[in-house]
Every structure is written in C-alpha cells, then in structure tokens.
Amino acid sequence: TITAHDGDHAVLGSVVVTATWQGGTSATCTTGASGDCSVSRQFQNSRTSVSLTVTNLSKAGYTYQPSANHDPDGDSNGTTISVNKPA
C-alpha cells in the first residue's frame, strides 16, 4: 500500500502513482480519498522477495519531490521496499 500526502501531511486523493518492480515490470495505482492505493504482483516460485521502487507521483497542481519520500513504519527507505512472498 502506498500513501500520498502533501508537505503538510494532508492525504491526497486522485494521485497517480507509478512504480517499478524488480525486473522492470511497471505498476500504477490511483489513490483514493484516504490517500492510499495498492499494487500487487505474482511471485515466481524461485523468488522469496522482490523490490518495488516508486518512480513518480502525478497530480495536477503538485510537483513530485522524490527526496521527500519517507516511510513512517521504517521498513523501507520511502522510495524502495522489499516485498516478501506470502507464506
């Protein structure tokens, strides 16, 4: 799940999020009123984890600032996260 917010931490709906899975497969989602959207991927049998990198956010009137990315629960650097294969 990806959450988009502005500089004052107000959540932003209708943000188009673009990301790339390890290996080059792209993913997009659009945030809802809660500022959240989700992407998913099927795992190859040989993989136990794969990384996901946010590459762009787009919303009229806003400029994406990758250096401002962050992760409130600390399991990523705010731009790239390692996703484990479900058990």
N, C-alpha and C positions, 0 to 999 in steps of 0.2 A: 504494500500500500504506500502510495506517495501522497504527501500533503503539500499543498502550495499555499503560501501566505505572503503578505506584503511586508514592508520594512517595519511596520508596527505590530506584526504578528497577527493581523486580522486575516482569517482564512479567505481564500479566493476561489470562487466557483468559475466554471467555464474556462479553465486554463487547459490548453492542450499540452500534454507532457510527452516528450519524445525521449526514448531511451534505447540503449543497445545492449543486447545480451552478449555474453562472452561467445565468440564465434561469429559475430556480425549480424545476427538476426535482430531486426528492429522491432520496437513495440511502442504503441501510443495508447494513451487514455486521456479522457477529459474529466477534470474534477467536477464534482457535484457541489451542491450548496455547502456541504461540510468542508470543502477544500480537498477532499480525498478522491483518489482514483487508484485502481489496481491493474497490474499486468500479471500475466502468468505464462508459463512455458512448460512443455512436457520435457522430462529429462530422458536422455539416452541412458540405457541400462548401465553403461560403464561409468557414468558420472555420479558423484555424490554431492557435488555442489557446482554452482555456476555463478558468475558475477553479472550484475546489472549496473550499467552506468547511465545516469541521466545526462542527456546531451543538450536538451533545450526545453524551455517552457515558453509558451506563447499566449499572450492575452493583449487585446487592444488597449493601448494606453499605458502599458507596463514594459519595462526592459528587463530581460533576464540577466541576473548577475550571478554567474556560477560560483564566484568566490564567497557569496553569502550563503551557499548551501550548508546545511548542518543537520545533525541527527540527534533529536532530543533523548533517545534511549541509548545512544552510544555504540550501536552495533555496526556502524559504518562511518565513512568519512563525510557523509552527507551528499556525496556525488556517486560513489560506487559502493555496492553492498554485495556480499557473498550470500547467495541463497542456497540453503541446504535442501537436498532431495527429501520429500516427505517419507516418513518411515512406512 
